[in-house]
Amino acid sequence: MGAAAPSQDDGWRRLPAVMLLVAPATALVKLAPALIVLLLFGAGQGSTTQLWIAAAIALLAVGAGVIRWRTTRYRLTPERVELHSGLLNRQRRSVPRDRIRTVDLTAPLLHRLVGLSVVKVGSGQSAGSDPGLDLDAVRTVEAERLRRELLARPVAHSAPDAAPGAPGAAPDAEQAEEIDRIDWSSLRYAPLTVSSLAAIGALAGAGWNLLREADIDPRTLPGADAVTGELATAPIWVSVLLGVALLLLVMVAGAIVLFVERWWGFRLTREPDGTLRVRRGLLTRRSLSVSEQRLRGVTVTEPLLVRAVGRGAQAGALTVGLAGAGGEETGGGAIGPPVRRDRAHEVAAIAARAEPTLTSGTLTPHPPAARTRRLVRAIVPALVLPLAAGVVGYLGGPVWPLVVAALLVLAAVPLGLDRYRALGHRVDERYLVTRHGSLVRTTSALRRDGVIGWRIRQSRFQRRAGVLTLEATTAAGPGSVLLLDVAPADAVALMAEITPVAVEGFRTGAAVSAGGGSRTGSG
């Protein structure tokens, strides 16, 4: 016999009954492209088989929604969050409350229409161990209560039915300290981010595949023949320019649309309990809450185009359980959209409760050997292009590829110098601050008490140059903060200043290694 279903008396709760409507509708929306192709193909062939298949898929979606609603239960105890779900494949998820790192509230359009939100509880573990759990979905009021209770400091032992005005209930939104809100002048950065352009390419590819699956030839659309005829009689360079201009127009317009959807209604606030909260989204409303206890530092990322064209940057958080701190490039730790560079540094400093110059202050430059390595690594790969173009020209090919390749080699010099100028680090009373990168320049400020270890890497070329790469490992963000091409003595002094006890034996070993001429391993 199966186990008895959990009862309401044990604190177990069922998902709202409206999920009987939302779950099937969400599944059908995801399957909409396939259903459209089936319906169009069946209508075009005069067959009803595809129509029956589409109807069967719809019925399966409804049945799966009913089963999911009937078998899903959740409850909060003073020690754990528990979620039971599944009929054939039963799942029992449980997350200790003292391991909860983030609570993310997401409300897609269908959920918002009926007042529901998805609660995503992050435990900061990898997917193979204990990634957390997703509660899809509960009433928005209940989701807010769960967010407050799970991030409470200390853990609140409030009853599941605590009233909004009871102790432990959320304070009014007006009591929160507003750190930042959307400034629509940031729209100028939308076409300059790689993630937006990549998303436009993915959407365009999906649309093209849908047309092919529906057996629709774009050349048969109204007006296509006239446009094709005009382009056929025009010079080739005109056709190329028109194609490039059209492509840029579509990419810029699409990037702006995605930016608006992603950052609509953006607000970054600090709740009275210290929790940082990010709210954003037009169609899908998102709310990410990060406990201040889990915040280990901040980042400011400057992608090349955003930095060079718009003089912008993006603030991010180094948080335990929030992987990635690459802003728009990774999406993991961003706490706001790309904004003016000075504003991004200001937001990062306020979020970290630090001095305004935390990420914008002067850094200690790295040794001249680092500059040489940056130039060599930029120029040597670029030299392959002139050699290949020279071979093509020698065999009777055009000369212009050689000219372009030579210009690229010349461009590699300022790129290498820019990468060197980006290198730097600083240690103050609370933070280790580092900076590196040119295509994506990243300034990271990691709290000294957030450093849990060190890793040293030194390649054969670095040994010859007398430099090494030092990684300050942490449980937050990407897992480490890099210091590229620092002098060994500076690396040892830096480690000793931040974690003197942990590296005492290492300093002795480093001195012996220096005297014997052997290289230093991992520390």
C-alpha positions in Angstrom: 0.0 0.0 0.0 1.2 3.5 -0.7 2.1 6.0 1.9 -0.7 8.1 3.3 -1.0 11.6 1.8 0.2 14.4 4.1 -2.6 16.1 6.0 -3.2 19.8 6.5 -2.9 19.2 10.2 0.8 18.4 9.8 1.4 21.8 8.2 1.3 20.5 4.6 -0.3 22.7 2.0 -1.6 22.1 -1.4 -1.0 24.4 -4.4 -3.9 26.8 -5.2 -6.7 25.3 -7.2 -6.2 27.9 -10.0 -3.0 25.9 -10.9 -5.5 23.4 -12.6 -5.8 26.2 -15.2 -2.4 27.7 -15.2 -0.2 24.5 -15.5 -2.0 23.2 -18.7 -2.0 26.6 -20.2 1.7 27.1 -19.6 2.5 23.7 -21.1 0.4 24.5 -24.2 2.1 27.8 -24.6 5.5 26.0 -24.6 4.2 23.5 -27.2 2.5 26.2 -29.3 5.0 26.2 -32.2 4.7 22.4 -32.6 0.9 22.5 -32.3 0.8 25.3 -35.0 2.9 23.3 -37.4 0.8 20.2 -36.8 -2.5 22.1 -37.4 -1.1 23.9 -40.5 0.4 20.7 -42.0 -2.8 18.7 -41.3 -5.0 21.4 -42.9 -2.8 21.7 -45.9 -2.8 17.9 -46.5 -6.5 17.5 -45.9 -5.8 14.9 -43.2 -7.3 14.8 -39.7 -4.4 12.7 -38.2 -2.4 15.8 -37.2 -5.5 17.4 -35.7 -6.1 14.3 -33.5 -2.4 14.4 -32.5 -2.7 18.1 -31.5 -5.9 17.3 -29.5 -4.2 14.4 -27.7 -1.3 16.7 -26.8 -3.7 19.2 -25.3 -5.5 16.5 -23.3 -2.2 15.2 -22.0 -1.2 18.7 -20.9 -4.5 19.1 -19.0 -4.2 15.6 -17.4 -0.6 16.3 -16.3 -1.7 19.5 -14.7 -4.4 17.8 -12.7 -2.0 15.1 -11.5 0.7 17.6 -10.6 -1.8 19.6 -8.6 -3.1 16.5 -6.8 0.3 15.2 -5.9 2.2 18.4 -4.9 2.5 19.4 -1.2 4.8 21.7 0.6 5.4 22.9 4.2 7.7 25.0 6.3 9.1 23.7 9.6 11.4 25.6 11.9 14.3 23.6 10.5 13.4 22.8 6.8 11.5 23.5 3.7 9.9 20.4 2.2 8.3 19.7 -1.1 6.6 16.4 -2.1 5.5 15.9 -5.7 5.0 13.3 -8.4 2.8 10.2 -9.0 4.9 7.7 -10.9 8.2 9.4 -10.2 7.8 10.6 -6.6 10.2 13.3 -5.4 10.8 14.3 -1.9 12.8 17.5 -1.7 14.0 19.1 1.6 16.3 22.0 2.1 17.6 23.0 5.6 16.6 26.6 6.3 20.1 27.5 7.6 21.4 26.6 4.1 19.1 28.9 2.2 21.0 31.5 0.3 18.5 33.2 -2.0 14.8 33.4 -2.5 13.7 34.3 -6.0 10.0 35.2 -6.9 9.1 34.8 -10.5 5.7 35.6 -12.0 5.3 34.8 -15.7 2.4 36.6 -17.5 -0.1 33.7 -17.0 0.8 33.5 -13.3 0.4 37.3 -12.9 -3.0 37.3 -14.5 -4.3 35.0 -11.7 -2.2 36.4 -8.9 0.4 33.6 -8.6 4.2 33.6 -8.2 6.9 30.9 -8.4 9.1 30.6 -5.4 12.7 29.5 -6.1 14.7 28.6 -3.0 18.5 28.5 -3.6 20.8 26.6 -1.3 24.0 27.6 -3.1 24.9 24.0 -3.9 25.6 22.5 -7.3 22.9 20.7 -9.3 24.3 17.3 -8.4 24.1 17.8 -4.6 21.4 20.1 -3.3 20.4 22.9 -5.7 17.3 24.0 -3.7 13.7 23.7 -4.8 11.1 25.4 -7.0 7.5 25.9 -5.7 5.4 26.5 -8.8 3.2 28.2 -7.8 1.5 29.9 -4.8 -0.5 33.0 -4.3 1.6 36.2 -4.5 0.8 37.1 -0.9 1.9 33.7 0.3 5.0 34.0 -1.9 5.9 37.3 -0.2 5.4 35.7 3.2 7.6 32.8 2.4 10.3 35.1 1.1 10.3 37.1 4.3 10.2 34.1 6.6 13.0 32.1 4.8 15.3 35.1 4.7 14.5 36.2 8.3 17.5 36.8 10.6 17.5 34.9 12.8 15.3 32.2 11.3 11.7 33.1 12.3 9.6 30.4 13.9 6.4 32.0 12.9 3.2 30.0 12.3 2.3 29.2 8.7 -0.8 31.3 9.0 0.8 34.5 10.3 -1.2 37.5 9.5 0.3 40.4 7.5 0.3 42.6 10.6 1.7 39.9 12.9 5.4 39.9 14.1 7.6 38.7 11.3 5.4 40.0 8.6 6.8 42.1 5.9 7.2 45.8 6.5 5.6 48.2 4.0 7.5 48.7 0.8 8.0 52.4 1.7 10.2 51.4 4.6 12.8 49.8 2.3 15.8 51.9 1.4 15.8 52.5 -2.4 19.3 52.1 -3.8 18.5 52.3 -7.6 15.6 52.4 -10.0 15.3 52.2 -13.8 16.7 55.1 -15.7 15.5 54.9 -19.3 18.6 56.7 -20.6 20.2 53.3 -20.1 18.4 52.2 -23.3 21.4 53.3 -25.3 23.3 50.4 -23.8 20.8 47.8 -25.0 22.3 47.2 -28.5 25.9 47.1 -27.0 25.5 44.0 -24.8 26.4 40.6 -26.2 23.6 38.8 -24.4 20.9 41.0 -26.1 22.4 40.4 -29.6 22.7 36.7 -29.0 19.1 36.5 -27.9 18.0 38.3 -31.1 20.0 35.8 -33.1 18.3 32.9 -31.2 14.9 34.3 -31.8 15.6 34.9 -35.5 16.8 31.4 -35.9 13.7 30.0 -34.1 11.4 32.1 -36.4 13.2 30.9 -39.5 12.9 27.2 -38.4 9.2 27.8 -37.7 8.7 29.1 -41.2 10.5 26.1 -42.7 8.5 23.7 -40.6 5.3 25.4 -41.7 6.5 25.1 -45.4 6.3 28.9 -45.9 8.7 30.3 -48.4 9.6 34.0 -47.6 10.0 34.7 -51.3 6.2 34.1 -51.8 5.2 36.8 -49.3 3.5 39.9 -50.6 6.0 42.4 -52.1 8.9 39.9 -52.0 9.1 39.7 -55.8 9.3 43.5 -56.2 12.1 43.8 -53.6 14.0 40.9 -55.1 13.8 42.5 -58.6 15.0 45.9 -57.3 18.0 44.3 -55.6 18.9 42.2 -58.6 19.3 45.3 -60.8 21.2 47.3 -58.1 25.0 47.3 -57.7 26.3 44.6 -55.4 27.6 47.1 -52.9 24.1 48.7 -52.6 22.6 45.3 -51.9 25.3 44.6 -49.2 24.8 47.9 -47.5 21.0 47.5 -47.5 21.3 44.0 -46.1 23.7 45.2 -43.3 21.5 48.2 -42.5 18.4 46.0 -42.3 20.2 43.5 -40.1 21.5 46.3 -37.7 18.0 47.8 -37.6 16.4 44.5 -36.6 19.1 43.7 -34.0 18.9 47.2 -32.4 15.1 47.2 -32.3 15.1 43.6 -30.9 17.7 44.5 -28.3 15.7 47.5 -27.1 12.6 45.3 -26.8 14.4 42.7 -24.8 16.0 45.4 -22.6 12.5 46.9 -21.8 11.0 43.5 -21.0 14.0 42.5 -18.8 14.3 45.7 -16.8 10.8 47.2 -16.8 9.9 48.5 -13.3 13.5 47.8 -12.0 14.1 48.7 -8.4 17.0 47.8 -6.1 16.2 48.1 -2.5 17.6 47.2 0.9 14.9 45.9 3.2 14.9 46.8 6.9 16.4 43.4 7.7 19.4 44.2 5.4 18.2 42.0 2.5 19.0 43.2 -1.0 16.0 42.9 -3.3 16.0 43.3 -7.1 12.6 43.6 -8.8 12.2 43.8 -12.5 10.4 42.5 -15.6 7.5 43.4 -17.8 5.9 40.1 -19.0 7.6 38.0 -16.5 8.0 39.8 -13.1 11.0 38.7 -11.1 12.0 39.4 -7.6 15.4 38.2 -6.3 16.1 38.6 -2.6 19.7 38.1 -1.2 20.3 38.0 2.5 23.0 40.4 3.6 24.6 37.6 5.5 25.3 35.9 2.2 26.8 39.0 0.4 30.6 38.6 0.1 31.3 41.5 -2.2 30.4 43.3 -5.4 31.5 43.6 -9.0 31.5 46.2 -11.7 31.7 44.8 -15.3 32.4 46.9 -18.4 31.9 45.1 -21.7 34.0 46.6 -24.5 31.2 48.2 -26.5 29.4 49.4 -23.4 32.7 50.9 -22.0 34.0 52.4 -25.3 30.8 53.7 -26.9 28.5 54.5 -24.0 31.0 54.8 -21.1 28.8 52.5 -19.1 29.1 49.6 -16.7 27.0 47.2 -14.7 27.0 46.5 -11.0 26.8 42.9 -9.7 26.9 41.0 -6.4 29.2 38.3 -5.1 26.8 36.3 -3.2 26.9 32.8 -1.7 24.5 30.7 -3.8 24.3 33.1 -6.7 26.6 31.8 -9.4 28.2 34.2 -11.8 29.0 37.8 -11.5 29.4 38.8 -15.0 26.4 41.0 -15.3 24.8 41.0 -18.6 27.3 38.5 -19.9 26.4 35.8 -17.5 23.2 37.0 -15.9 24.0 35.5 -12.6 24.9 38.3 -10.2 23.6 41.5 -11.9 21.8 43.8 -9.5 20.9 46.4 -12.1 21.0 47.2 -15.8 24.0 48.8 -17.6 24.2 52.5 -16.5 26.8 55.3 -16.5 30.1 54.0 -15.2 30.2 56.4 -12.2 26.6 55.4 -11.3 27.5 51.7 -11.5 30.4 52.2 -9.1 28.2 54.2 -6.7 25.5 51.5 -6.7 28.1 48.8 -6.0 29.5 50.8 -3.1 26.1 51.4 -1.6 25.1 47.7 -1.9 28.4 46.8 -0.1 28.0 49.5 2.6 31.4 50.7 1.7 33.1 54.0 0.8 32.1 55.4 -2.6 35.6 54.7 -4.2 35.4 51.0 -3.3 35.6 49.8 -7.0 36.6 53.1 -8.6 39.7 53.9 -6.5 43.3 53.7 -7.5 44.8 50.2 -7.7 48.3 49.0 -7.5 49.6 48.3 -11.0 51.2 44.9 -11.9 54.9 44.6 -12.9 56.2 45.5 -16.4 56.5 41.8 -17.2 52.7 41.7 -17.2 52.6 44.3 -19.9 55.0 42.3 -22.0 52.9 39.2 -21.6 49.7 41.1 -22.6 51.4 42.5 -25.7 52.8 39.1 -26.7 49.5 37.3 -26.2 47.6 40.0 -28.3 50.1 40.3 -31.2 51.4 36.7 -31.7 48.0 35.2 -32.6 47.3 38.2 -34.9 50.4 37.5 -36.8 48.9 34.3 -38.2 46.5 36.4 -40.3 49.1 38.3 -42.3 51.0 35.1 -42.9 47.9 33.4 -44.3 47.0 36.4 -46.4 50.5 36.6 -47.7 50.4 33.0 -48.9 47.0 33.7 -50.6 48.5 36.8 -52.3 51.6 34.9 -53.4 49.4 32.3 -55.0 47.7 34.9 -57.1 44.9 35.9 -54.7 43.6 39.4 -53.9 45.8 41.8 -51.9 43.2 43.3 -49.7 43.1 40.5 -47.2 46.8 41.2 -46.5 46.0 44.9 -45.8 43.2 44.0 -43.5 45.4 41.5 -41.6 48.1 44.1 -41.2 45.6 46.5 -39.7 44.4 43.8 -37.3 48.0 43.3 -36.1 48.3 47.1 -35.5 45.0 47.0 -33.6 46.4 44.2 -31.4 49.0 46.6 -29.9 46.5 49.0 -28.2 44.4 46.0 -27.2 47.4 44.5 -25.3 48.2 47.8 -23.7 44.5 48.2 -22.7 44.6 44.8 -21.1 47.6 45.7 -19.1 46.1 49.0 -17.9 43.2 47.1 -16.6 45.3 45.0 -14.3 45.5 46.1 -10.7 44.7 45.2 -7.1 44.3 46.8 -3.7 43.8 45.6 -0.1 42.1 47.8 2.4 40.7 47.1 5.9 37.6 45.2 4.6 38.1 44.3 0.9 40.4 42.8 -1.6 39.8 44.7 -4.9 41.1 43.3 -8.2 40.6 44.3 -11.9 41.4 42.6 -15.2 40.1 42.1 -18.7 39.6 44.2 -21.8 36.8 42.7 -23.8 34.9 42.4 -20.5 36.7 44.5 -17.8 35.7 43.3 -14.4 36.4 45.0 -11.1 35.7 42.7 -8.1 35.6 43.8 -4.4 35.7 40.7 -2.2 35.4 41.0 1.5 38.5 39.8 3.3 36.4 37.5 5.6 34.9 36.0 2.4 38.3 34.5 1.3 38.3 30.8 2.1 41.5 29.8 0.4 44.2 30.5 -2.2 45.1 28.9 -5.5 48.4 29.7 -7.3 48.9 28.9 -11.0 52.2 29.5 -12.9 52.7 28.4 -16.4 56.1 27.8 -18.0 56.0 31.3 -19.6 55.0 32.9 -16.4 57.9 31.3 -14.6 60.3 32.8 -17.2 58.6 36.2 -16.8 58.7 36.0 -13.0 55.0 36.4 -12.5 52.1 34.1 -11.4 48.3 34.0 -11.3 46.7 34.2 -7.8 43.1 33.1 -7.1 41.3 34.1 -4.0 38.8 31.3 -3.6 35.4 32.1 -2.1 32.0 30.4 -1.8 30.3 33.4 -3.6 29.8 34.1 -7.3 32.0 32.3 -9.7 34.1 30.8 -6.9 37.2 32.9 -7.1 38.7 36.3 -7.7 41.7 36.5 -10.1 44.9 38.5 -9.8 46.7 38.0 -13.1 50.4 38.2 -13.5 51.5 39.4 -10.1 55.0 39.2 -8.7 55.5 36.2 -6.4 56.6 38.4 -3.5 53.5 40.6 -3.9 51.3 37.5 -4.0 52.8 36.1 -0.8 52.6 39.5 1.0 48.9 39.8 -0.1 48.0 36.4 1.2 49.8 37.0 4.5 48.0 40.2 5.0 44.5 38.7 4.5 45.0 35.3 6.0 48.2 35.4 8.0 47.7 32.2 10.0 46.7 30.1 6.9 49.8 31.0 4.9 52.4 31.1 7.6 53.8 27.7 6.6 53.5 28.6 3.0 55.7 31.7 3.4 58.4 29.6 4.9 58.1 27.1 2.0 58.1 29.9 -0.5 61.4 31.3 0.9 63.0 27.8 0.7 61.7 27.4 -2.9 63.0 30.8 -3.9 66.5 29.9 -2.5 66.5 26.5 -4.3 65.2 27.8 -7.6 62.1 25.6 -7.7 58.7 26.8 -8.6 55.8 27.3 -6.1 52.8 25.0 -6.4 49.2 25.5 -5.2 48.6 27.3 -1.9 
